[in-house]
Amino acid sequence: MTAGRYDILCVADEDLEVEWTVYNPDGELANLNLWQSRMQVRETVAAETVTLDCSTTNGRIVHSVADGTITLSLSSSTIAEISSGDYVYDLELYTTTGADRVLRLVEGFFKVS
């Protein structure tokens, strides 16, 4: 599966909320019940240092199983901790139930201004 492309713009002193609706290949809403999400923001694709870590585990990402949505929520104080500039990110679904699986859903630029 090829990841979709979506660029995110964060404005200093403003909260950020981004919502993605996930569909199965047949066009039906995805069942996110057994999945978790994680997203890492880095200066470059090859950078080892993670600038921002978001996940369903740390509460920055929330799933709505009923709506098939994944919502990223960042407070203005979290954004203020990131230096202004251009970064990259990717959002993955993963499960450890049964066979471990990872699906990269979305990637793009993460700009902080």
One Martini backbone bead per residue (centre of mass of N, CA, C, O) as a GRO file, in nm:
protein
  113
    1MET     BB    1   0.095   0.037   0.024
    2THR     BB    2   0.046   0.365  -0.043
    3ALA     BB    3   0.103   0.657   0.077
    4GLY     BB    4  -0.028   0.935   0.151
    5ARG     BB    5  -0.063   1.293   0.096
    6TYR     BB    6   0.009   1.534   0.374
    7ASP     BB    7   0.025   1.860   0.472
    8ILE     BB    8   0.142   2.035   0.768
    9LEU     BB    9   0.028   2.329   0.952
   10CYS     BB   10   0.185   2.513   1.211
   11VAL     BB   11   0.077   2.753   1.446
   12ALA     BB   12   0.165   2.962   1.654
   13ASP     BB   13  -0.058   2.971   1.924
   14GLU     BB   14  -0.200   2.702   1.807
   15ASP     BB   15  -0.404   2.466   1.769
   16LEU     BB   16  -0.413   2.117   1.652
   17GLU     BB   17  -0.630   1.956   1.398
   18VAL     BB   18  -0.634   1.626   1.249
   19GLU     BB   19  -0.837   1.446   1.003
   20TRP     BB   20  -0.879   1.101   0.921
   21THR     BB   21  -1.020   0.887   0.680
   22VAL     BB   22  -1.060   0.532   0.674
   23TYR     BB   23  -1.024   0.302   0.404
   24ASN     BB   24  -1.084   0.045   0.233
   25PRO     BB   25  -1.037  -0.087  -0.079
   26ASP     BB   26  -1.373  -0.114  -0.100
   27GLY     BB   27  -1.477   0.173   0.057
   28GLU     BB   28  -1.489   0.105   0.340
   29LEU     BB   29  -1.477   0.147   0.652
   30ALA     BB   30  -1.249   0.120   0.880
   31ASN     BB   31  -1.141  -0.105   1.127
   32LEU     BB   32  -0.981   0.022   1.433
   33ASN     BB   33  -0.999  -0.169   1.684
   34LEU     BB   34  -0.693  -0.330   1.649
   35TRP     BB   35  -0.558  -0.046   1.632
   36GLN     BB   36  -0.281   0.168   1.610
   37SER     BB   37  -0.105   0.485   1.640
   38ARG     BB   38   0.173   0.656   1.465
   39MET     BB   39   0.392   0.954   1.491
   40GLN     BB   40   0.672   1.111   1.324
   41VAL     BB   41   0.890   1.386   1.372
   42ARG     BB   42   1.138   1.518   1.143
   43GLU     BB   43   1.381   1.682   0.972
   44THR     BB   44   1.432   1.405   0.826
   45VAL     BB   45   1.415   1.096   0.703
   46ALA     BB   46   1.721   1.023   0.823
   47ALA     BB   47   1.664   1.104   1.099
   48GLU     BB   48   1.707   0.994   1.434
   49THR     BB   49   1.566   1.230   1.551
   50VAL     BB   50   1.285   1.305   1.742
   51THR     BB   51   1.074   1.579   1.762
   52LEU     BB   52   0.786   1.417   1.742
   53ASP     BB   53   0.555   1.221   1.940
   54CYS     BB   54   0.275   1.027   1.822
   55SER     BB   55  -0.012   0.861   1.987
   56THR     BB   56  -0.236   0.653   2.136
   57THR     BB   57  -0.067   0.626   2.396
   58ASN     BB   58  -0.017   0.960   2.440
   59GLY     BB   59  -0.299   1.109   2.314
   60ARG     BB   60  -0.248   1.258   2.023
   61ILE     BB   61  -0.413   1.005   1.929
   62VAL     BB   62  -0.743   0.931   1.788
   63HIS     BB   63  -1.000   0.697   1.769
   64SER     BB   64  -1.292   0.628   1.556
   65VAL     BB   65  -1.461   0.353   1.500
   66ALA     BB   66  -1.739   0.451   1.388
   67ASP     BB   67  -1.583   0.662   1.164
   68GLY     BB   68  -1.282   0.594   1.073
   69THR     BB   69  -1.095   0.782   1.258
   70ILE     BB   70  -0.805   1.003   1.273
   71THR     BB   71  -0.675   1.209   1.545
   72LEU     BB   72  -0.482   1.498   1.562
   73SER     BB   73  -0.360   1.652   1.877
   74LEU     BB   74  -0.232   1.985   1.939
   75SER     BB   75  -0.098   2.199   2.139
   76SER     BB   76   0.043   2.504   2.163
   77SER     BB   77   0.264   2.411   2.367
   78THR     BB   78   0.379   2.186   2.190
   79ILE     BB   79   0.449   2.362   1.942
   80ALA     BB   80   0.640   2.563   2.100
   81GLU     BB   81   0.874   2.330   2.131
   82ILE     BB   82   0.908   2.387   1.825
   83SER     BB   83   1.092   2.476   1.584
   84SER     BB   84   1.101   2.655   1.329
   85GLY     BB   85   1.001   2.470   1.030
   86ASP     BB   86   1.097   2.191   0.836
   87TYR     BB   87   0.937   1.875   0.816
   88VAL     BB   88   0.871   1.527   0.873
   89TYR     BB   89   0.617   1.263   0.821
   90ASP     BB   90   0.445   0.969   0.967
   91LEU     BB   91   0.158   0.750   0.943
   92GLU     BB   92   0.068   0.468   1.148
   93LEU     BB   93  -0.045   0.145   1.151
   94TYR     BB   94  -0.079  -0.093   1.431
   95THR     BB   95  -0.022  -0.442   1.528
   96THR     BB   96  -0.002  -0.720   1.793
   97THR     BB   97  -0.228  -0.894   1.686
   98GLY     BB   98  -0.085  -1.154   1.617
   99ALA     BB   99   0.032  -1.039   1.347
  100ASP     BB  100   0.248  -0.817   1.280
  101ARG     BB  101   0.148  -0.480   1.175
  102VAL     BB  102   0.222  -0.230   0.911
  103LEU     BB  103   0.069   0.089   0.807
  104ARG     BB  104   0.126   0.335   0.581
  105LEU     BB  105  -0.076   0.619   0.528
  106VAL     BB  106   0.093   0.895   0.590
  107GLU     BB  107   0.267   1.175   0.432
  108GLY     BB  108   0.494   1.465   0.498
  109PHE     BB  109   0.486   1.782   0.576
  110PHE     BB  110   0.604   1.973   0.876
  111LYS     BB  111   0.504   2.294   0.955
  112VAL     BB  112   0.657   2.558   1.146
  113SER     BB  113   0.543   2.916   1.232
   0.00000   0.00000   0.00000
